[in-house]
Amino acid sequence: MNVQFARRMENVQPSAIRELLRLGADPSIISFGGGYPDASIFPLEQLNAVYEEAIARNGQISLQYTVSNGIPKLREQIAQRMGRDGMACTAEDVLILQGAQQGLDLTAKLLIDRGDIIITENPTFLGALIAFNPYEPRYATVRIDENGMDMEDLERVLLATKNAKLLYTVPDFQNPTGVTMSEERRRRLIELANRFNLIILEDTPYREIRYQGKSLPTLKSLDTEGRVIFVGSFSKILAPGLRLGWAVASPGIIQKLGLLKLAVDTQCSTLNMTAVSLFLERFDIEQHIRLIRQTYLRKKELMLATIRQTFPQDIRFTDPSGGLFTWLTFPDGFDAAKFMLEQSLPKAKVAYVPGATFFPLKQETNHARVSYSTQQDEIIVKGITALGQLLKSELH
């Protein structure tokens, strides 16, 4: 059979990360690859209680179809949480999503025609590129440093670029680097978006798991012209298996995103939305988030201390104030993917995510993303120490 696939499928390719990490699928591998939360601190008893209540007391409602933009109570609760974070909105401004990833896909579907330019940080979240690629964009990239996206470089890119419709950013504890955009740069970004007629997609899966320093204003809270589409998620503060996120945007944008969602999946799970709404009503999610912050701070400090003790000194790494990752930078010419395939997996049974595919245009091989969130303390020390010993042998 000769299937004539749509042209967009040329841009839908297997992830290089997935193919590499497939080699580390057996239980003996210490994986620092996935951006998973720590399952040992999922609030299992509370979630069991709210699911039982959702079915036993409200099953005829919570197992039925509901409105496509999400049950009203949960949208109200999210709007209240957004308001406490400096973003005044109502339930009508909130669209419930199948995880934040759906928000990336729907935004690209809404805005991007073939050949339109999406501006991203360099490097950027690989999952965003996977969501955007079927809509056949071109990319322009902006360098980042310890204070996030460089606004001088962004202005240079905007002056040199036509058809730039969308800027995608993870301003808080960026995936993959872990860096956070400064408040000064956030304000400058809004100014540039207004000047160049640019929509901003603000992806914030890690925002609520800041464990050091003060919280910075969201881009949405600084938005003066309704240009920011804010995407949030319950995956990192409750559990990713719920597949629930949300978007907040101006009325014209949120309505059209809702129409696209209706065409894709009709609605999110009524049962899951009801359970999360009950959780927010019955239990103290802020207390649970404090536990998450304490856990990840301890793990981050342990991993970075072990890196300092065991890695060659010419390997640089980021020290994030929240989120799940540190970003390793090896000497020029080092191939992190090749090293993992030929050295760390077979010899130390340690996996990480090679950094090359996080770069939309020119891939850089001398980086890796390492997650400290999933593994237990003793495994972090064991895996990082083994990796450090191999790196010393390889580099010196």
C-alpha positions in Angstrom: 0.0 0.0 0.0 1.3 3.4 -1.0 0.2 5.9 1.7 0.4 9.6 0.7 1.1 11.2 4.0 0.6 15.0 4.4 3.6 17.2 3.8 3.7 18.2 7.5 4.7 14.6 8.4 8.1 15.4 7.0 8.7 17.5 10.1 7.5 14.8 12.5 10.4 12.6 13.2 11.3 10.2 16.0 13.0 12.1 18.9 16.8 11.5 19.0 16.4 11.6 22.8 13.8 8.9 22.8 16.0 6.7 20.6 19.1 7.2 22.9 17.2 6.7 26.1 15.6 3.5 24.8 19.0 1.9 25.4 18.7 2.8 29.1 15.2 1.3 29.6 16.3 -1.7 31.8 16.0 -1.3 35.6 19.8 -1.4 36.2 20.2 1.9 34.5 20.5 5.0 36.6 18.6 7.6 34.5 18.9 11.3 35.0 17.1 11.8 31.7 13.4 12.2 32.1 11.9 15.4 33.4 9.7 13.5 35.8 8.6 14.6 39.3 9.4 12.4 42.3 6.6 9.8 42.4 7.4 9.0 46.1 5.8 12.3 47.1 2.6 12.1 45.1 -0.3 12.8 47.5 -1.7 9.3 47.0 -4.0 9.2 50.0 -5.6 12.5 49.2 -6.0 11.7 45.5 -7.6 8.4 46.4 -10.1 10.2 48.7 -11.1 12.7 46.1 -11.5 10.1 43.3 -13.6 8.0 45.6 -15.8 11.0 46.4 -16.0 12.0 42.7 -17.4 8.6 41.8 -19.3 7.5 44.9 -21.1 10.8 45.4 -21.0 12.5 42.0 -20.4 9.7 39.6 -23.4 10.5 37.3 -21.9 14.0 36.8 -18.1 13.3 37.0 -18.3 10.4 34.5 -20.5 12.3 32.0 -19.6 14.8 29.2 -19.1 18.4 30.3 -18.3 21.7 28.7 -15.3 21.7 26.4 -13.4 24.5 28.1 -13.4 22.6 31.5 -15.7 22.3 34.5 -16.6 25.8 35.8 -15.5 25.1 39.4 -12.0 24.1 38.4 -11.7 27.1 36.1 -12.8 29.4 39.0 -10.2 27.8 41.3 -7.4 28.3 38.8 -8.5 31.9 38.2 -8.2 32.5 42.0 -4.7 31.0 42.1 -3.7 33.1 39.1 -5.0 36.2 40.8 -2.8 35.4 43.9 0.1 35.3 41.5 -0.6 38.7 40.2 -2.7 37.8 37.1 -6.2 39.1 37.4 -8.6 36.9 35.5 -11.9 35.1 35.7 -13.0 31.6 34.9 -14.0 32.7 31.4 -10.3 33.5 30.7 -9.3 29.9 31.6 -9.2 26.9 29.2 -8.4 23.5 30.7 -5.9 21.5 28.7 -4.7 17.9 28.3 -1.5 19.0 30.0 0.5 22.1 29.1 1.8 20.3 26.0 -1.6 20.6 24.4 -1.4 24.4 24.9 1.8 24.5 22.8 0.2 22.5 20.0 -3.0 24.6 20.0 -1.1 27.9 20.0 1.0 26.9 17.0 -2.2 25.6 15.2 -3.9 28.9 15.9 -1.1 31.2 14.8 1.5 29.5 12.5 1.3 29.2 8.8 4.0 27.5 6.8 7.1 29.6 6.8 6.1 31.8 9.8 8.9 32.3 12.3 8.8 31.2 15.9 11.4 32.8 18.1 12.8 30.6 20.9 15.6 30.6 23.5 18.7 28.8 22.4 18.6 26.1 23.6 14.8 25.5 24.2 12.4 22.8 25.3 12.5 19.9 22.9 8.8 19.1 23.5 7.9 22.6 22.2 9.8 22.0 18.9 8.0 18.6 18.6 4.7 20.4 19.0 5.5 23.3 16.6 7.2 21.3 13.8 4.0 19.9 12.1 2.9 23.5 11.4 6.0 24.0 9.3 7.5 27.0 10.9 11.0 28.4 10.6 12.9 29.3 13.8 15.0 32.2 15.0 16.9 31.8 18.2 18.0 34.1 20.9 21.0 33.5 23.2 20.5 33.0 26.9 22.7 33.4 29.9 22.3 33.1 33.7 19.5 35.8 33.5 17.5 34.2 30.8 16.8 35.5 27.3 19.2 38.3 26.2 17.0 41.2 25.2 19.6 43.0 23.1 20.0 39.8 21.0 16.2 39.5 20.8 15.9 43.1 19.4 18.6 42.3 16.9 16.7 39.2 15.8 13.4 41.0 15.5 15.0 43.8 13.4 16.5 41.2 11.1 13.4 38.9 10.9 10.2 39.0 8.8 7.1 37.0 9.6 7.9 36.5 13.3 4.5 35.8 14.8 5.3 34.0 18.1 7.9 34.0 20.8 8.1 30.9 23.0 9.8 31.1 26.4 10.0 29.2 29.7 11.0 32.2 31.9 11.1 30.3 35.2 13.7 27.6 35.6 14.0 27.1 31.9 13.9 23.6 30.3 16.7 22.5 29.6 19.1 25.0 31.3 17.3 25.8 34.6 18.0 29.5 34.3 15.4 32.2 35.1 14.6 35.4 33.2 15.3 38.5 35.3 12.5 41.0 36.0 14.2 43.7 34.0 14.3 41.4 31.0 10.7 40.4 31.4 9.6 44.0 31.3 11.8 44.6 28.2 10.3 41.6 26.5 6.8 43.0 26.8 8.0 46.3 25.4 9.6 44.5 22.4 6.5 42.4 21.8 4.3 45.5 21.7 6.7 47.2 19.4 7.1 44.3 16.9 3.5 43.0 17.1 4.6 39.6 18.6 2.5 37.1 20.6 4.3 35.5 23.6 3.7 31.9 24.7 4.7 31.8 28.3 5.2 28.1 29.4 5.4 27.8 33.2 5.4 24.1 34.3 8.0 24.7 37.0 7.0 28.2 38.3 5.4 27.0 41.5 8.4 24.8 42.5 10.8 27.7 43.3 12.8 26.7 46.3 15.3 29.6 46.5 15.0 33.4 46.0 11.9 35.5 45.5 9.2 34.9 42.9 9.3 37.2 39.8 6.3 38.6 38.0 4.9 36.5 35.2 5.0 37.9 31.7 1.2 37.6 31.7 1.0 40.0 34.8 3.1 42.5 32.9 1.1 42.2 29.7 -0.3 45.6 28.5 -1.9 44.6 25.2 -3.2 41.0 25.7 -0.2 39.5 23.8 0.7 36.8 26.3 -0.7 33.3 26.3 0.0 31.8 29.7 0.2 28.0 30.0 0.3 26.3 33.4 0.2 22.7 34.6 -0.7 20.4 37.4 1.9 17.8 36.3 4.7 19.0 38.6 2.6 20.1 41.6 0.2 17.1 41.7 0.9 14.3 39.2 1.6 14.2 35.5 -0.7 11.2 35.0 -3.7 13.5 35.5 -2.9 15.2 32.2 -4.3 18.5 33.2 -3.0 22.0 32.5 -4.6 25.3 31.6 -4.2 28.3 29.4 -5.1 32.0 30.2 -5.2 34.5 27.4 -7.2 37.5 26.1 -10.9 36.8 25.2 -10.3 36.6 21.5 -7.4 34.2 21.8 -8.9 32.0 24.5 -12.1 31.6 22.6 -10.3 30.4 19.4 -8.0 28.1 21.4 -11.2 26.6 22.9 -12.6 26.0 19.4 -9.5 24.2 18.3 -9.5 22.0 21.5 -13.1 21.1 20.9 -12.1 19.8 17.4 -9.2 17.8 18.9 -10.6 16.0 21.9 -14.0 17.5 22.8 -12.9 18.0 26.5 -10.5 16.9 29.2 -11.5 14.0 31.5 -14.5 15.1 33.6 -13.4 12.7 36.3 -9.9 14.1 36.5 -11.1 17.7 36.5 -13.6 16.9 39.2 -10.9 15.1 41.3 -8.5 18.0 41.0 -11.2 20.5 41.9 -12.1 18.5 45.0 -8.4 18.2 45.9 -8.1 22.0 45.8 -11.2 22.3 47.9 -10.5 19.6 50.5 -6.8 19.8 50.9 -3.9 22.3 51.2 -2.1 22.2 47.9 0.3 24.9 49.2 1.5 22.6 51.9 2.1 19.9 49.3 4.0 22.3 47.1 6.2 23.2 50.1 7.1 19.5 50.5 8.0 19.4 46.8 10.2 22.4 47.1 12.0 21.0 50.1 12.6 17.7 48.4 14.0 19.1 45.2 16.2 21.7 47.0 17.8 18.8 48.9 18.3 16.8 45.8 19.7 19.7 43.8 22.2 20.6 46.4 23.2 16.9 46.7 23.7 16.5 43.0 25.6 19.8 42.5 27.9 19.0 45.5 28.6 15.6 44.0 29.4 17.2 40.6 31.8 19.6 42.3 33.6 16.8 44.0 33.8 14.3 41.2 33.6 16.1 37.8 36.5 17.6 35.9 36.8 21.3 36.7 36.4 22.4 33.1 32.8 21.1 33.0 30.3 23.9 33.8 26.9 23.5 35.2 23.9 25.7 36.1 22.6 26.2 39.7 18.9 26.7 39.3 16.6 28.2 42.0 13.7 25.9 41.1 12.6 23.3 38.6 14.1 19.9 37.9 17.3 20.3 35.9 20.9 21.3 35.7 22.6 21.9 32.4 26.1 20.6 31.8 28.5 22.3 29.4 31.5 20.2 28.4 34.6 21.5 26.6 34.3 22.4 22.9 34.4 19.3 20.7 32.9 17.0 23.3 30.0 14.8 22.0 27.7 14.1 24.9 25.5 11.7 22.9 28.5 9.7 21.7 29.9 9.6 25.2 26.6 8.4 26.7 26.3 5.7 24.0 29.9 4.4 24.2 30.9 5.2 27.8 28.3 6.1 30.4 25.6 3.6 29.5 27.8 0.4 29.0 30.4 1.2 31.7 28.6 3.1 34.4 24.9 2.4 33.5 24.1 6.1 33.7 21.8 7.9 31.3 21.1 11.6 30.8 19.7 13.7 27.9 22.3 14.8 25.4 21.8 18.5 24.7 22.2 18.8 20.9 18.5 18.4 20.0 17.5 21.3 22.3 19.0 23.7 19.7 16.4 24.5 17.0 19.0 25.6 14.3 22.6 24.7 14.9 23.0 21.8 17.2 25.7 22.0 19.9 27.0 18.5 21.0 28.9 19.6 24.1 25.9 19.9 26.5 23.6 17.6 28.5 20.5 18.0 30.6 20.6 16.2 33.9 17.5 15.8 36.2 17.8 15.5 39.9 14.1 15.2 40.7 13.4 11.5 40.2 16.2 9.5 41.8 16.7 8.9 45.5 19.6 10.5 47.3 21.9 7.5 47.4 21.3 6.8 43.7 22.1 10.5 42.8 25.5 10.1 44.6 26.3 6.8 43.0 25.3 7.8 39.5 27.0 11.2 39.4 30.2 9.8 41.0 30.4 7.0 38.4 29.8 9.5 35.6 32.4 11.9 37.0 35.0 9.1 37.1 34.4 8.3 33.4 34.5 12.0 32.4 37.9 12.4 34.1 39.2 9.4 32.2 37.7 10.7 28.9 38.8 14.3 29.2 42.2 14.0 30.9 
